[in-house]
Structures are given as structure tokens and as C-alpha cells.
Amino acid sequence: MPGLDRGSLDKFIRIERPVADAGFDGAGSGSWELIDEVWANVQDALPSRGERLAGGINVAARPARVRIDYREDITASMRFVLGSRIMQIVSEGAELGRQDGLEFMTEEYRPAGNPA
């Protein structure tokens, strides 16, 4: 299995994890905490594959592959942030080489059509 091409890590992204709101009325209103900032390779999938119907609403899920150096502390509950782009991790990391790197599938959700 080929390893990670470190020369392709050209984007500086944030890795964030959810922090639950401990208040009685805070259900669903947690925040995000920075874990680390790392170099990554972000490869967008073809746009035509990113649209679907969710609950009767057309949603554009901008799928992408994100590759980073190997680490063991990232779970599917976390997210990557690249500037104003927020990418939810939708699959556990696939190992590249022998603990050389990781590849994640992500999706960025936003309503399709004209921005509000």
C-alpha cells in the first residue's frame, strides 16, 4: 500500500472535537475545541455526486478526501476546518502505508440553491 506523499500536504487545517454543554438546557448546543492544526491534502469529489434529498430538502454535501500525517487521536465525531469551510468526518481514517498517513472521507453540509 502506498504511503503518504508529504509534498501534497498543502492546506493548513484545524482538527476540532465537540464539547458538550453541561447545562440542563444545553442539549444540542455544545461547542468545538481545537485539538491541533496540521498540514493536509484536501481533494474534493465531483460536484454531481454531492447532491441528495434529505428529509425533503435538497442538500449539497460537498464530499472530500482529507489526508494527514498518521495519528491515533482522531474519531468520526470530530471535524476539520479549512478557513470558513467546515468538514464533518464521515468515516474513520484509513491507514496509508505503515502508519505513514491517514485518509478520511468528509462532507460539508449546506443548503443547495441560493445562499440566504
ChimeraX attribute file (.defattr): number of C-alpha atoms within 10 A of each C-alpha:
attribute: neighborCount
match mode: 1-to-1
recipient: residues
	/A:1	7
	/A:2	10
	/A:3	14
	/A:4	22
	/A:5	14
	/A:6	15
	/A:7	8
	/A:8	13
	/A:9	17
	/A:10	12
	/A:11	15
	/A:12	14
	/A:13	21
	/A:14	19
	/A:15	18
	/A:16	20
	/A:17	18
	/A:18	13
	/A:19	11
	/A:20	13
	/A:21	13
	/A:22	10
	/A:23	9
	/A:24	6
	/A:25	8
	/A:26	10
	/A:27	10
	/A:28	8
	/A:29	11
	/A:30	13
	/A:31	11
	/A:32	13
	/A:33	13
	/A:34	13
	/A:35	13
	/A:36	11
	/A:37	14
	/A:38	15
	/A:39	16
	/A:40	24
	/A:41	22
	/A:42	22
	/A:43	12
	/A:44	15
	/A:45	15
	/A:46	10
	/A:47	11
	/A:48	9
	/A:49	11
	/A:50	17
	/A:51	16
	/A:52	14
	/A:53	9
	/A:54	9
	/A:55	7
	/A:56	7
	/A:57	10
	/A:58	14
	/A:59	18
	/A:60	21
	/A:61	19
	/A:62	19
	/A:63	23
	/A:64	21
	/A:65	16
	/A:66	22
	/A:67	25
	/A:68	24
	/A:69	20
	/A:70	19
	/A:71	12
	/A:72	8
	/A:73	7
	/A:74	18
	/A:75	14
	/A:76	15
	/A:77	13
	/A:78	18
	/A:79	22
	/A:80	24
	/A:81	17
	/A:82	15
	/A:83	10
	/A:84	6
	/A:85	11
	/A:86	17
	/A:87	22
	/A:88	21
	/A:89	23
	/A:90	16
	/A:91	14
	/A:92	15
	/A:93	21
	/A:94	14
	/A:95	20
	/A:96	19
	/A:97	13
	/A:98	12
	/A:99	14
	/A:100	16
	/A:101	20
	/A:102	23
	/A:103	21
	/A:104	21
	/A:105	22
	/A:106	25
	/A:107	22
	/A:108	19
	/A:109	17
	/A:110	13
	/A:111	13
	/A:112	13
	/A:113	9
	/A:114	5
	/A:115	6
	/A:116	4
